[in-house]
């Protein structure tokens, strides 16, 4: 039996097709250095913009710095873990003690996450790539009523 023509040869087509470039996640050390360079520039400008009530607010320093909190959160999204608690307890606590010597308990870390939300959003926005025009859309149908009442339901008309 002869070989298939190259047009129909699926294996040959897959081999000769250029592969899409994969995004290689940064190492933990490179990620921390990048976040740690961002924080001293962003935080003073952000604190100048915050509105106050006129009373002095305490800003107690946590054992973990803001850049360490942000690094752990970004590192979670680069990992294969689906839930943060498993990631923190099974990956960060046992394996990253050398990188983060002042690790907190899981409950205390989760309580600190809201303090990192705005800086994390700004950091990720500054590291965004060029817009390619490609978008992902979820086309899952929304169930608005029982099937018996579909024709009488008027919400989307």
N, C-alpha and C positions, 0 to 999 in steps of 0.2 A: 504494500500500500504506500503510495507516495505521500510526500509532505503536503500539508494544506498550504494554500497561498498565504503570503504574509498578512494580507488584509484580514483573513479569517482566523489566523492563528492567535488565539487569545493570549497564550503565554508570551509569544513574541511581542504582541501589542503592549502587554503590561511591562515587559522589560524595556522596550524602546521608548515608552512614554516617559517624559520627564516627570520626576516626582515633585510634589509640592513641597516647598521649604517648611520644615517643622520648626516650631519655636522651641528652643532648648531652654529649659528653666535655668535660672541663675543658681550658682551654688549658694549655700546659706551664708557664707562669708561675704561673697560679692553683693548679695542682696542686702545684708546688714550694712555694709559700707555705703551703698547707694542710699538707703533710707536714712542712715545716720548723717550723711552729708546734706540731705534735704531738710531734716528737722531743725537745725540751728538757723537756717535761713527763713523757714516758714513760720516758726513759732513766734518770734518777736513781732513780725508783721501781723500775724493773726491776733495776738493779744492786744495790739494797739487798736484793732478794728472792733473788738468786742464791746458791746454795750454793758454798762454797769448801772447798778441802782444807787450808787453814791456811797454805799457801805463797802468797807474793805473786805475782801474775800481771802480766806486762807488758801494757799496753793501748796499743800503738803506734797512733798516728793514721794513717789512710790518706790518700792525696792526695784521694780523694773522700770527702765526708762521708756519713754514713748516710742523711741525707735525700736526697742526690743519687742514691745507689744505689736507694733506694726509689722515687724519682720516675721513674728510667729504667725500672725494672721495671713500674711501673703504666702508664707511657706505652706500653710495648710491648704491654700487653694492650688498650689503647685503639686501637692501630694495626691496620692490615689485614695485617700480616706474620704468617706462620705459624711461622717459626722465628726464634729469638732471635739467632742468629749473623748472619743476613742483616740483621735490624733494626739490630743494633749497628754492623755494619761499613758498611752502606749508608745508614742514616738518621741514627744518632746521631753517629758520627765525622765525617762530612763536613758535616752541617747543624746540629749542636748544639754546636759548639766555642765559640760565643759564650756560651751558657748554662752550659756545663760546661767551663771553661778547663783543668781538670786531668784530662782524660779519661785513662783507663788503656787498656792493650792489652786485647783481647778475653779472652785467657787469664787475665789478672790480675782483670778484672772478674768473670768466672765464678767464680774462686776466692773472691771477696768476697761472692757471693750468699748463702751459708749464714749469714753474720753478720747479714744483713738479714731472715732468714726470720721469726723471732719478732716483731720490731717491725712487719714488714709485715702479718703475720696480725692482730695486735692493731689496727693502724691500719685495716685493711679492715673488721674487725669493728665498730669504733666508727663507721664511715661507712655502715653497712648501713641500708637503708631498712626500712619497716614490712613485716611479714609479711602477704602477701595471701592465703595459703592455696593459691596455685597452685604446683604442683610439676611438674618435668619428670622423667619416668621413662624409662629406656632399656629397651625390651622386646625387645632382641636375644636370640635363643635362644643358650644356651651349648652348645657341642659337648663332650660328656663322653666319648663313645666312638664307635666306628665304627657305621654304621647296621645292620650285621648283628648287633651285640650289644646293641641298644637294649633289647630285652625282657628280657635277662638282667642288665642293669646295675642295681644295687641302691642306688646312692648317695642318690638323692633320694626313696626310698620310705619 
